[in-house]
Amino acid sequence: GVGHPADVARHYGFQQVVTMEQLHKALPHSVPFAATDPASEGPAGAAGSEENPIAAVLVFKDPIDWYRDAQLALDVVTSGGVPGRDEAPEGAPPVEVYISNPDMLWANEFPTSRLGQGAFAAILKTLHHEVTGKPLPHLKFFGKPNPAPYRLIEALLLEQSARLGLTPPVEAAVDESLAALDASMPAQPLPFSSIFAVGDNPAADVRGANRAGPPWVSVLVRTGVFRGRANDERDPAAVVVADVEQAVEAGLHRTRSHKWHSMR
């Protein structure tokens, strides 16, 4: 993706990291209509070879060259991690594909929403099915609206609340949540009356908060992907306001009302 994905991967602890740019430099004829950046890192070493196949494709950020990245990702997946090989040998471990953000759309300074990582995943799924006749296996999404980030935030809030002396101490809440990110994590009882999830994307922010369940409260703002006058029809939020400032005001008002009713 855009930025410095190799540095991000190494920061997370991955020891053998290969970017799409490096893979293209190592296999210049793999993407005939794309140019490599002379200023970027050199070509990949032994990664992607029979002795050292690529184990996974990680999409940290939106690709810059969608054609190049879709071609090479498809090559890696269909070859069992050795681009240029016709197919993966029988018994070879599958190449997993991880998408860090499943948003189909996102907003920037342009008047209408732009395609995001979710669109790239849709392209990769379609290409794989068209080329192989089979669905793309071992595709995993993280990020909203999936449960993992909400369970992690809950663990972080519990830890912070305990440090402030508001709730009983919790042991290794964050570590346990991180270890379970790949599992289907049920929500645990929480000592909070509300956790406000503010966002502009109904399909990600609102859907994720609604799925997470109480005490999560979805708050939709009209400053990004969503700009409608009423609520979103497909993923309606609990609260709809103009911007983040009004979202904070709505959250404070709801909290005060909750406290007042609890004292009656």
C-alpha positions as CSV (number, residue, x, y, z in Angstrom):
1,G,0.0,0.0,0.0
2,V,0.8,3.7,0.0
3,G,3.4,4.9,2.5
4,H,6.0,2.5,4.0
5,P,4.3,-0.9,4.4
6,A,7.6,-2.7,4.8
7,D,8.5,-0.6,7.9
8,V,5.0,-1.2,9.3
9,A,5.3,-4.9,8.8
10,R,8.7,-5.0,10.5
11,H,7.4,-3.0,13.4
12,Y,4.7,-5.6,13.9
13,G,7.5,-8.3,14.1
14,F,7.6,-9.8,10.6
15,Q,11.1,-10.8,9.8
16,Q,10.9,-11.5,6.0
17,V,9.1,-8.7,4.3
18,V,8.7,-8.1,0.5
19,T,6.8,-5.2,-1.0
20,M,5.0,-5.3,-4.3
21,E,7.6,-2.9,-5.7
22,Q,10.4,-5.2,-4.7
23,L,8.6,-8.2,-6.1
24,H,8.1,-6.4,-9.4
25,K,11.8,-5.4,-9.5
26,A,12.7,-9.1,-9.1
27,L,10.2,-10.2,-11.7
28,P,10.1,-7.2,-14.2
29,H,8.2,-9.1,-16.9
30,S,5.4,-10.1,-14.4
31,V,3.7,-6.7,-14.9
32,P,4.5,-5.6,-18.4
33,F,2.7,-2.2,-18.4
34,A,4.0,-0.9,-15.0
35,A,7.2,0.9,-14.3
36,T,9.3,0.4,-11.2
37,D,10.6,3.3,-9.0
38,P,14.4,3.5,-9.3
39,A,14.5,5.2,-5.9
40,S,12.7,2.4,-4.0
41,E,14.3,-0.6,-2.3
42,G,16.0,-3.2,-4.4
43,P,14.4,-6.3,-5.6
44,A,13.3,-9.1,-3.3
45,G,15.9,-11.7,-2.5
46,A,15.0,-15.3,-2.0
47,A,11.4,-14.6,-1.0
48,G,9.0,-16.0,-3.5
49,S,11.3,-18.9,-4.5
50,E,10.7,-22.6,-4.2
51,E,12.9,-22.7,-1.2
52,N,11.3,-19.7,0.5
53,P,7.7,-19.2,-0.8
54,I,5.6,-16.2,0.2
55,A,3.2,-17.2,3.0
56,A,0.8,-14.3,3.0
57,V,-0.4,-11.1,1.3
58,L,-0.9,-8.2,3.7
59,V,-2.7,-5.1,2.6
60,F,-2.0,-2.4,5.1
61,K,-3.1,0.6,3.0
62,D,-4.8,1.4,-0.3
63,P,-2.6,0.3,-3.2
64,I,-1.0,3.0,-5.5
65,D,-0.8,0.8,-8.6
66,W,-3.9,-1.3,-8.5
67,Y,-3.1,-3.2,-11.7
68,R,0.4,-4.1,-10.5
69,D,-0.7,-5.1,-7.0
70,A,-3.7,-7.1,-8.2
71,Q,-1.6,-9.0,-10.8
72,L,1.2,-9.8,-8.3
73,A,-1.2,-10.7,-5.5
74,L,-3.0,-13.1,-7.8
75,D,0.3,-14.6,-8.9
76,V,1.3,-15.2,-5.3
77,V,-2.0,-16.7,-4.3
78,T,-2.5,-19.0,-7.3
79,S,1.1,-20.2,-7.3
80,G,1.3,-21.1,-3.6
81,G,3.7,-18.2,-2.9
82,V,6.1,-18.7,-5.9
83,P,5.1,-16.2,-8.6
84,G,5.6,-17.8,-12.1
85,R,4.8,-21.3,-11.0
86,D,1.7,-22.7,-12.8
87,E,0.1,-23.8,-9.6
88,A,0.8,-24.7,-6.0
89,P,2.0,-28.3,-5.6
90,E,-0.4,-30.7,-3.8
91,G,-0.1,-30.3,0.0
92,A,1.5,-26.9,-0.1
93,P,0.2,-24.5,2.6
94,P,-2.2,-21.9,1.2
95,V,-1.3,-18.3,0.9
96,E,-3.5,-16.2,3.1
97,V,-4.7,-12.7,2.2
98,Y,-5.3,-10.1,5.0
99,I,-7.1,-6.9,4.4
100,S,-6.6,-4.4,7.2
101,N,-9.6,-2.1,6.2
102,P,-12.6,-3.5,4.4
103,D,-14.1,0.0,3.6
104,M,-15.4,0.0,0.1
105,L,-15.6,3.8,0.1
106,W,-13.9,6.6,2.0
107,A,-13.9,10.4,1.9
108,N,-11.3,12.9,1.2
109,E,-11.3,16.5,-0.2
110,F,-13.0,15.3,-3.5
111,P,-16.7,16.0,-3.6
112,T,-17.7,12.3,-3.8
113,S,-16.4,9.2,-2.0
114,R,-13.3,7.3,-3.2
115,L,-12.7,3.6,-3.6
116,G,-10.9,2.0,-0.6
117,Q,-9.3,-1.3,0.3
118,G,-12.6,-3.1,0.2
119,A,-12.8,-2.3,-3.5
120,F,-9.3,-3.7,-4.0
121,A,-10.4,-6.9,-2.1
122,A,-13.5,-7.1,-4.4
123,I,-11.3,-6.9,-7.5
124,L,-8.9,-9.6,-6.2
125,K,-11.8,-11.9,-5.4
126,T,-13.4,-11.4,-8.8
127,L,-10.1,-11.9,-10.6
128,H,-9.4,-15.1,-8.7
129,H,-12.8,-16.5,-9.5
130,E,-12.5,-15.5,-13.2
131,V,-9.0,-17.0,-13.5
132,T,-9.4,-20.2,-11.5
133,G,-13.2,-20.7,-11.4
134,K,-13.0,-20.9,-7.6
135,P,-13.6,-18.3,-4.8
136,L,-10.6,-16.7,-3.2
137,P,-9.8,-18.9,-0.2
138,H,-8.2,-17.8,3.1
139,L,-9.3,-14.1,2.8
140,K,-9.5,-12.4,6.1
141,F,-10.7,-8.9,6.9
142,F,-9.8,-6.8,10.0
143,G,-11.0,-3.3,10.9
144,K,-14.5,-2.1,11.2
145,P,-17.2,-3.4,11.0
146,N,-15.6,-6.7,12.1
147,P,-15.6,-7.5,15.8
148,A,-11.8,-7.5,16.5
149,P,-11.3,-3.7,16.8
150,Y,-14.3,-3.4,19.1
151,R,-13.1,-6.1,21.5
152,L,-9.6,-4.5,21.5
153,I,-11.1,-1.1,22.3
154,E,-13.1,-2.6,25.1
155,A,-10.0,-4.2,26.6
156,L,-8.1,-0.9,26.3
157,L,-11.0,1.0,28.0
158,L,-11.1,-1.5,30.8
159,E,-7.4,-1.1,31.4
160,Q,-7.6,2.7,31.3
161,S,-10.6,2.7,33.6
162,A,-8.8,0.4,36.1
163,R,-5.7,2.7,36.1
164,L,-8.0,5.7,36.9
165,G,-9.5,3.7,39.8
166,L,-13.0,3.7,38.3
167,T,-13.3,-0.1,37.9
168,P,-11.6,-3.1,39.5
169,P,-8.1,-4.0,38.1
170,V,-8.0,-6.3,35.1
171,E,-5.0,-8.5,34.3
172,A,-3.7,-8.7,30.8
173,A,-6.9,-7.5,29.2
174,V,-5.2,-6.0,26.2
175,D,-2.8,-9.0,25.7
176,E,-5.7,-11.4,25.8
177,S,-7.7,-9.4,23.3
178,L,-4.8,-9.1,20.9
179,A,-4.3,-12.9,21.1
180,A,-7.9,-13.4,20.3
181,L,-8.1,-11.0,17.3
182,D,-8.4,-13.9,14.9
183,A,-11.2,-15.6,16.8
184,S,-14.9,-15.0,16.9
185,M,-14.8,-13.0,20.1
186,P,-18.1,-12.6,22.1
187,A,-18.7,-9.4,23.8
188,Q,-18.1,-9.4,27.6
189,P,-20.1,-7.6,30.2
190,L,-18.8,-4.0,30.5
191,P,-19.1,-1.5,33.4
192,F,-19.8,1.4,31.0
193,S,-23.2,2.9,30.3
194,S,-22.2,4.0,26.8
195,I,-19.3,3.8,24.4
196,F,-19.8,6.2,21.6
197,A,-18.5,5.2,18.1
198,V,-18.5,8.4,15.9
199,G,-17.9,8.0,12.2
200,D,-19.0,9.1,8.7
201,N,-19.2,5.7,7.0
202,P,-22.5,3.8,7.7
203,A,-21.2,0.5,6.2
204,A,-18.1,0.5,8.5
205,D,-18.6,2.8,11.5
206,V,-22.3,2.4,12.1
207,R,-22.6,-1.2,11.1
208,G,-19.7,-2.2,13.3
209,A,-21.0,-0.3,16.4
210,N,-24.5,-1.7,15.9
211,R,-23.1,-5.3,15.6
212,A,-20.9,-4.8,18.7
213,G,-24.1,-4.2,20.7
214,P,-24.6,-2.4,24.0
215,P,-23.0,-0.3,25.4
216,W,-21.8,0.7,22.0
217,V,-23.8,3.7,20.6
218,S,-23.4,4.5,16.9
219,V,-23.1,8.2,16.0
220,L,-23.2,9.1,12.3
221,V,-21.8,12.5,11.2
222,R,-22.4,14.2,7.8
223,T,-18.8,15.1,7.1
224,G,-17.5,12.3,5.0
225,V,-19.0,9.3,3.1
226,F,-22.5,10.0,4.5
227,R,-24.0,13.4,3.7
228,G,-27.7,12.6,3.7
229,R,-30.3,14.6,5.6
230,A,-32.0,11.8,7.4
231,N,-30.5,8.5,8.7
232,D,-28.9,5.9,6.6
233,E,-31.5,3.4,5.4
234,R,-29.2,0.3,5.2
235,D,-27.2,1.0,8.4
236,P,-29.2,3.4,10.6
237,A,-27.3,5.0,13.5
238,A,-28.6,5.6,17.0
239,V,-27.7,9.3,16.6
240,V,-27.2,11.4,13.5
241,V,-25.6,14.8,13.7
242,A,-23.8,17.3,11.5
243,D,-20.2,17.0,12.7
244,V,-17.9,15.7,15.4
245,E,-18.6,18.7,17.7
246,Q,-22.3,17.9,17.7
247,A,-21.5,14.3,18.2
248,V,-19.6,15.2,21.4
249,E,-22.5,17.4,22.6
250,A,-25.0,14.5,21.9
251,G,-22.8,12.1,23.8
252,L,-22.6,14.4,26.8
253,H,-26.3,15.1,26.7
254,R,-27.1,11.3,26.6
255,T,-24.7,10.7,29.5
256,R,-26.3,13.4,31.6
257,S,-29.8,12.1,30.8
258,H,-28.7,8.5,31.7
259,K,-27.3,9.7,35.1
260,W,-30.4,11.8,35.8
261,H,-32.7,8.8,35.1
262,S,-30.5,6.5,37.3
263,M,-31.0,8.8,40.2
264,R,-34.8,8.9,40.1
